[in-house]
Amino acid sequence: MMKILNYGSLNIDIVYQVPHIVKPGETIPASDVSKNAGGKGANQSVALAKAGASVWHAGTIGSDGEWLKELLESYTVKTDFIRSYEGITGQAIIQVSEEGQNSIVLVGGGNANNRREDIDDTLSHFEEGDYLVLQNEVNLTPYIIEKAYERGMNICLNPAPYTEEVKTWSLEKLDMLVVNEIEGQDLAGSTGSYEETLNTLCSRYPGLDIILTAGADGSWYGKDEFREFAPVAKATVVDTTAAGDTYFGYFLAGRLKGLGVKEAMIRAAGAASITVSRPGAMDAVPWSRELT
Ligand code: RIB
């Protein structure tokens, strides 16, 4: 049976509720602070699992992050390939404004300490036709792409947080690319509309499933000449953290369960609208039974 592996980040999110995102040189009070489970990778594994998919999460944590592993297991994510090391777990220092917008500072920790031998060992448990989910929050991502490609895995990349290096990766080896409007424009070298950006990416990467998310403006799908659009689902925004992670996890889970593109997009947008209506990251991701 086809398996899903997500080689991705695990973070301890320290979240400050602030009136607005702090400006350079400014000091502001936070009305609250909380410690949440996060990391783009782990959030996406939880979204896949809560959407009903069977997923293994791989990555690296310190002893301070053991609780993340237990939490993932409680969400039915398999943790056999999460390795412990001597240092600290990754951290995200997050400000959430009264409008629900966020700003994030990352500390790599375990996410920056994945080792080639662990990647090789993990991938040896997966085979041709299995799915690999990746973001840009762990070290050695280009290496993981190369090795998974050699094994014939289907590779799905959300290159967030975006860096210039992403352009040097072997993106033609991917099967699915999920970008937001800024990442998409930078990759495409375009300053045009969402549709123009998608057209450029689709002609550059033939045969690739491409999703372009644009926050409140909705999301677009492209593959060769085929296009779809899904509007955003209405929500009262409390905290946008993990909205994109929810969308990606739900979209992929939907497609692997046999949903059509449009149906999977609408379901993903619905799930993301629930995530933004709640505080936190992976805890805010809804279970599929919560979607109407
Ligand atoms: O995508 C949201 C995530 O980004 C947060 O949970 C934080 O850990 C950062 O990695």
Boltz pocket constraint, residues with backbone or C-beta under 6 A from the ligand:
constraints:
  - pocket:
      binder: B
      contacts: [[A, 9], [A, 11], [A, 12], [A, 13], [A, 37], [A, 38], [A, 39], [A, 40], [A, 43], [A, 91], [A, 92], [A, 104], [A, 137], [A, 241], [A, 242], [A, 243], [A, 245], [A, 281], [A, 282]]
      max_distance: 6.0
